[in-house]
């Protein structure tokens, strides 16, 4: 579309004024705000409900209000997703979700990833879920260290001020009018992590506005912020005449709730000040808000395997107002409200409330053109022709920019400028999004497989051939930027660029400019040539921790604190103009990965090291009477072509390896080569030894590698580890010549850990369990949650019992309620609320110190329970037949004695063992006692001190 030269000149002047104003604000905005500008959701396409007329209608609701809300929770899947969807998608509230940790200490029914790998997975799950909720997402730096029964324990582990600082920081960045939480800081919350989230929501409300609290944040450029209200969801815990049930400890507690803002107590369960109608139906979506939210929750499969989508029916979520700064509510909180924002001026004119009273009329008038544009666009909205709203949206976008420039050049104080510009910055982004939706503009940037833009296929699709997923330093490649005008109005393209987000000097050049004019219904492509700099930032978590014992992360790139991930490396931007007003559409550069059954899947481009080096196992033990250690090294290549190099082990003094140095050669991107080293040890002591693999390629040394975390349907993300085998010398023996089988459950690394003992297990398939000769095995070990993950066991359980009866040994590791059907030879119970012992240093009592199972081939003593990580175990037996023998007892503080962690029973000629201890966590971490105990269990058939007669 042609633009008048006078209009172009005016546009340039306003852009210059705006840029000058923005630069003036940069010292105030701080680094955190600048980093947020580089962060872009990673999905190639928005959800269907965020496109076209449905998306535009939601954007119009957002433009018509300055309402903002932040929910604080502990883990992924804690969130009240229906409430978030209702406020964001139904009321236009600018909604944020702050999650304290990434769920590292949880369970995983989808893959064998645990700990920090699981945290990466659950982050990606929550990001996928959050697309449905319609929220901005943020995280603090603390890690899920496992089930925490009390608030005191959680705060002791994390550090009260460490958590609070990150929450206050994000409140100061996002500046929500209202804070809420699913949790109230009470035992009703379920456990200590949840309670911490409830406490932090209220304390951040109280303290974020005080510049003396965490003054380093103010020095860094943030400004104090006082949210106006804070809520917590009314608890749904069991309450009766005995009190309120704390399911974390199994005790009943007094029914009283602390208000962490005032310090007062509420006697009884807090009343519902507000009810959120999550079950409400939205005809634009054809679903209720709760149903949309559950579609998102279903993306978080690692904990449950997936959830059902509820049928549409009324459903309200109750919240209690704990504190308010709304003038009419100070000192006497309301008994009932219709909205979180009762008493708050959430109109656009309310932005003027940040200035002194004498100037509010002036700035309210200055806001009127913005409001008028929103009203005009809303009045013009036509679901069958959304472009009718475009002219008014363009005017609103321009008016917002003009107003931001006026504020930047005004004589208002720094806080007034900061707060007004913050809210108008949100409006500018919303106008930009709404204009793009109304015009039907879309962008897709993908790596180009050739040197020219992608061509149209015979079915009307662009090339969907698989491409590389990562690039390496020095690599040259192309990016195809595709822009489509799907609406009824022509567009003028101002520029099409690809920008690096890491601040490094990428060589990015456009082969030819994109067509200046795109007619309605047409599209255009441009090829951007890219060369990766030698110092390009690797795509990886911006945080790590030296060990699992540290319950928080160190920040390698602290500027990204709060973000789910660091920004993906390349971001495509297309600036277009409509009616003389410039707007932009942008997207993360994608690659094409073909999934069997899923077809071509778009995934963000990554930057990877040329060579990835991994060792297996990552940790383990070295028997003190042994001489040889096996170390498996995997070399992975991201080089697009031939890569040759060498790899060797860095060993403790006096140790040697065979081979001393090995060559590797890969021919293409994604190739892997495995190399086995046999290490000859010397004078092994009861201490830790580090063995590091070092690869050399083109003169550079590589000492770390990555694995890709995810599963089909979940966006993958790389997880890096040092190529280091952490081995501990330990006095451990195992019966000679053992043949051990393993039935894998939801996934664990116990089989690999057993190789430390010279035991190489055979994995059993369903067919093997049904028909193979099981008698050839001395023992069969069942992995965690096998009866949940392997339904065939329920029908084939008699095969296992017959194997025991005939003289075999079954070791069943921790199970979930699916096991609670007396699958042992005699009755035993693992109910849904089975006990757990989470204090990894809890005292252990050996109940039967002379029992043969605890005395051969290793003498098991209480020291074998020292230096455990995260927890003792899950799924402790609640009850068991007297024929079982309980060998140990342990319990958390104030918990009843737990004797159901290790029990066994003779059955026929063999033995059946139930083991609730978290060996699936301990053995991969090289905890010595777990190997000694497991060695005794799998050696039971050859134990000369156990009777083997029926």
Residue, then its C-alpha position, 0 to 999 in steps of 0.5 A: x500500500x502506498x504511503x504519503x511522503x508527509x505521513x512517512x516523514x511524520x512516522x520517522x519523527x515519531x519513531x525517533x522520538x520514541x527511540x529517544x524516550x526508550x533509551x532514556x528509560x533503559x537505565x531505569x528498566x534494567x537488564x532484566x527488562x531488556x532480556x525479556x525483549x529477546x525472549x519469544x515463545x518457542x512454538x512455530x504457530x499459536x494455538x488455534x484459539x489464539x489465531x484469527x477472530x478468536x485470538x483478536x477478540x481476546x486481544x481486544x479484551x486485553x486492550x480494554x483493561x489494565x488488569x494484571x495478575x500473578x499466581x505463585x505456585x511451587x511446582x509445575x502442575x500446581x497451578x489453578x489452570x482454570x482460574x488462569x484461563x478464565x482471567x486471561x482468556x475471559x477477562x483480558x487480564x495480563x496474567x503471569x505464572x511464577x513457579x518456584x521450582x521445576x519439579x526435579x524431585x518428582x516422579x516420572x511415568x514417561x521416561x527414565x529421566x530424573x533430577x535435573x533432567x526431569x526438571x528440564x522435561x517438566x519445564x517444557x511440559x509447563x510451557x506447553x500447558x501455559x499456551x492453553x492457560x494464556x500466561x507469561x511464565x517465570x521461575x525462581x532458582x530453587x530446585x525441588x529437592x524431594x517431598x518436604x513435609x514441613x514449611x520449616x524444612x523447605x525454608x531451611x533447605x532453600x533459604x527463606x531470603x533466597x526464595x523471597x528475593x527471586x519472588x520479589x524480583x519477579x513482582x518488581x519486573x512484572x508489576x501485577x495489580x493482584x497476587x494470588x496463590x493456590x496455597x495459603x502457607x498452612x499444613x492444608x497445602x499438602x507439604x512444605x514446598x506448597x506452603x512456601x509458595x503460599x508464604x512467598x505470595x503474601x510476603x512479596x505482596x508486603x515487601x516488594x514495595x519497600x526499596x530497603x528490601x533487596x536494595x541490590x535489585x533497585x540498584x540494578x534498575x528495578x523499581x519498588x512495587x506495591x501490588x494492591x491485593x493478595x489472595x490464596x485459594x480456600x483449602x480443600x483439605x479434610x477438616x472435622x472435629x479432630x482438626x485439619x489433616x496434614x497428609x504430609x505428616x499424617x497428623x491432625x493440626x489445629x484449624x487456624x491459618x496465619x495471615x503472613x501480611x498482618x501476622x494475625x491468625x484466622x481461626x477456622x477455614x478462611x471464607x470464600x471472598x471470591x469465586x471464579x467461575x472456571x466452568x463457564x462456557x466460551x462460545x468462541x472456543x466451544x469449550x469451558x475455561x476449565x476444559x481449555x485449562x485441562x487440555x493444557x494440564x494434559x500436556x504435563x504427562x510426566x507425573x500422571x501420564x495424562x488427565x481427562x478433559x472434564x465435561x462442561x458443567x458449573x465449577x467455581x474456584x474459591x479464593x480468600x482475600x488476605x490483604x488489600x491496599x485498595x483505599x475502600x478496603x484498607x482496615x475492613x476487607x469485604x466479605x464478598x467480591x465479584x472480581x479480583x479487581x473490585x475497587x481497582x481502577x482497571x480502565x486505561x484512564x487509570x494509568x494516570x493514577x501514577x502521577x500527582x493528583x494535580x496532573x491526573x486530568x492532563x494525563x487522563x486526557x492524553x490516554x483518551x485517544x488510546x481508549x477511543x481506538x480500543x472502543x472503535x476497534x471493538x465496535x468494528x469487530x466482525x468475526x467474518x471480517x476481522x480486518x474491519x478492526x485494523x484501522x482503529x488498531x493501527x491508530x491505537x498502536x500509533x497513539x500508544x507510541x506517541x504517548x510513551x514518547x511524551x512520558x519519556x520526555x516529561x518532567x514526571x518523577x522516575x516512578x511515575x514514568x516507570x509505571x506508566x511506561x510499563x503499562x503502556x509497553x504492555x498495551x503497545x505489544x497488545x496493539x501490535x498483536x491485535x493488528x497482526x491478528x486482524x490482518x491475518x499476518x503470519x510468519x514462519x522462519x525455518x532453516x533452509x535445506x538449500x540456498x534458495x527460499x523453499x518452493x511450494x510443493x504439489x500439495x500446496x505445502x512448503x518443503x517438509x523434508x527433515x533438516x538439521x536440528x542444531x548448528x555449530x561454530x563456523x557453520x554457514x546455512x540459510x534461514x527462509x523467512x516466510x510471511x503470509x497476508x491471509x487477510x483482506x488488506x494489502x501490506x507493505x513490508x518494511x524489513x525482514x531480518x533474522x537477529x541473534x539473541x546471544x549478543x554475539x557477532x553472527x554474520x546475517x545477510x539478506x540475499x535479496x529484500x522481501x517484496x515491498x508489497x504483499x497483496x491480500x491473500x498472498x505471501x512472500x519469502x526471503x532467504x537470510x544467510x547466516x554464519x555461526x560465530x566461533x563464540x556463539x552461545x550454546x543452547x542449554x539451561x542457563x543454570x546448573x548445580x554442582x550436586x543434588x545436595x545443593x537445593x538451588x541452582x547456580x546461574x551461569x547466565x544470571x541475566x536470564x534469571x526468571x525465564x523458563x529457558x534462555x532465548x533460542x538463538x535466532x529470532x526472525x522479525x518482519x516489520x510491516x506497515x498498515x495505514x502508515x503505521x509500523x507493526x512487527x511479527x516475529x518468531x523463533x527460527x525452526x527446524x524440521x524433524x520428522x516423527x514416525x506417525x507424527x509427520x514433520x514437526x517444527x522444533x526450534x533451532x539450537x546451537x550445539x558443540x561440534x562434539x558431545x562427549x558422554x560417559x556411562x554410568x555417570x556415577x557408581x562404585x568401585x569394589x575395593x577388591x577389584x582391579x578393573x573398571x569399565x567406562x563407556x564413552x559416547x562421542x556424538x557429532x553435530x558436524x555436518x559432514x566428516x569429523x575425526x578426532x581422539x578421545x582419552x580418559x583423565x585418570x587418578x594418579x597411577x591408574x591406566x586405561x586400555x586403550x590409552x587413546x582411541x580414535x573416532x570418526x563420524x560421517x554426518x550430523x547426529x552420528x554417535x560412536x561408542x568406545x569402551x575403556x577398561x581402567x586398571x585401578x590402583x590402591x582403591x580407597x573408600x573415597x571418591x574418584x573422578x574419571x573424565x573423558x576428553x575428546x579432541x577435534x580440530x585442536x579443541x578439547x571437549x569434556x561435556x556432552x548432552x542428551x535430548x530430554x523429552x518424549x513424542x509430543x513434547x518439545x525437546x531440550x538439551x541437557x548437558x553434563x560433564x563427561x565425568x564418571x564419579x566413582x566411590x571406592x567401597x567394600x562390596x561383594x556379590x555372589x559369583x556368576x550371578x544371572x540377573x533379569x530386570x523388568x523395567x517400569x517407568x524407567x530408571x538406571x539401576x541396571x546400568x548401576x549393577x554393572x559396577x558390581x560386574x552384574x550385567x542384567x537381561x531386560x525382560x519383555x512381556x513375551x519373555x515374562x510370559x514364556x521364557x525359562x525364568x529359572x535360568x536367572x538367580x534373581x529378577x528385579x522389578x523396576x519402579x512403578x512396574x505394575x503401573x507401567x507394565x499392565x501385563x504383569x497383572x495377568x502374568x504375576x503368577x509366572x513370577x510367583x511360580x518362579x519364586x516358588x521354584x527357587x528364584x528371588x524377586x526383588x520388587x522395587x517401590x510401587x504405586x497403588x496399582x500394586x495394591x492387589x496382593x501380588x506378593x505370595x502373601x498379602x501386603x498393602x501399598x495404598x494410594x496414601x502409602x507412607x514415604x520417608x523423605x528425610x534422607x538422614x533419618x535415623x535407621x534401626x536394623x530390626x534383625x541384625x543377624x538375619x542372613x539377608x543382611x549378613x551375606x555377602x556384605x554385613x549391612x549396618x546403619x552406616x550403609x544408610x549414610x550420605x543418601x540423596x533426596x529421600x529414603x523411599x516411597x511406597x512403604x508397605x502399610x501392612x503385610x502378612x506375618x510371613x514377611x520379615x521386616x528388616x529395618x525401621x526408619x521415620x521422619x520427624x514426628x512420623x510413626x515408625x515405618x517398618x515397611x521399607x524392606x521386607x521379605x518372605x520365603x516362598x517355596x524354595x525361593x524368596x520374595x522381597x519388597x524394597x521401598x527404598x529409592x535405590x533408583x535414585x541412590x544407585x545412579x548417584x553412587x551411594x555406596x550403601x545402596x550397592x551393598x544392600x542390593x548386592x545382598x538381595x540379588x545374591x539371596x539365591x546363593x546365600x549359604x545361610x538362607x534355608x532353601x527348603x519348602 
